[in-house]
């Protein structure tokens, strides 16, 4: 174990790094396939955009964990900074999209309009 993570016990940091790698791979797998019910994921299926964005967020979170684990194992500061920096931005952007995307809307091309009675409708 190299100098960057030297304050930690080498066996503890290796175990944490492998744990982060394995947990990250599990999140990537879940983000791609969509969980137990396969209702959220990135692989092609007929699902809505909001569910696809949720799958993207899980995949990015998994890649961040893989990057952090690899950075600890290889003592690469640049990889740690890159994984955390890019991961933070992408997770923040996708979380904002999920928060503001209407639940029933399937695409950005179908604008939400109000009908004369004040009800919100798509298209």
N, C-alpha and C positions, 0 to 999 in steps of 0.2 A: 504494500500500500504506500502510496507516495505522499508528498508533503502536504497537499491541500487538505486531506482528511486525516492527517496525522494525530490530531487531538483525540480521535476516537480509537477504540480498540480495533485492531485489524480484523479479527474474526467477527466482531459485531457489525462493522461496516460492510464487510463482504456479505454477511447474511441479510442485512437490510437491503443491499443493492440487488441481490438475487430475488428477494421478496418483491421489491419494486418492479423488477423486470417481469416476473411471473404475473403479478397482479396487473401490470400494464398490458401484457399480452392478452389476459382475460378480458380486460375492458375493450381492447381493440377488437377482439373476436365478437364481443357482445354488441359493440357499436356497428360492426359490419352486418351481423346477422339479425339483430333486433331483439334480443332477449328471449325469454321462454315462449311468449305468445307470438314472437316475430312481428310485432306491430310497430317497431321503431328500428330503423336500420338504414344502411347505405346501399346494400346490394339491391339490384333491380327487382322491385315488386310493386304492385299497384297500391302505394300508400301516399298519404298527403305530404305536403312540403314540411309542415311542422314536425311530423314524425321523423322525416329524413334529417332535418336539422338536429333533432335530439340524438339521432344516431351518430351524426358528425361530431357532436360535442363529446359523446362517450368515446369515440375513436380518438379524438385529439387528446382527451384526458389520458387515455391509455398510452398514446405515443409520448406524452410528457413523462409518465412514470417510467417508460422504457428508456427515455433519454436520461432521466435522473439516475436510474440504476446503472446504465452504461457509463455515465460520467463518473460515478463513484468507483466503479470497477477499474476504469482506465485512468482515473485521476485527470480528467480533461475538464478544466474550468470552463473553457469555451463551450463545450457541449452542455454543461449544466446551465450556463447563462442563456444559451440558445434555446434549450428545451423549455426552461421556465418562462423566458420572454415571449417566444412565439406562442407557447401554450396559453399563457395568460391572455394575450390579445385575442386569440382565436376563440377561447372559451368565453371571454367577455362579449365578443361580437355575436356568437351564436346564442348565448343566454339572452342578450337583448332582443334578438330576432324572435326567440321563443316567447319571450314575455309580451311582445307587442303583436305577434301574429295571431289573428283571430282563429279560434279553434276549428271552425268549420270550413275555413277557406283553404282551397287546394292550390292556388297559384297566385302570383302577383298580378297577373293580367286580368283577373276578375275583381274590379274595384267594388268596394262596399259602398252602397248608396242608401239613402233614406227614401222610402216610399211616402206618398202623401199622408199616410197615417202616422208617420214617424218611426216605423219599424225598419230595422237595418236588414238589407238584403244584398246578396251577391249578384253581380252582373247586371 
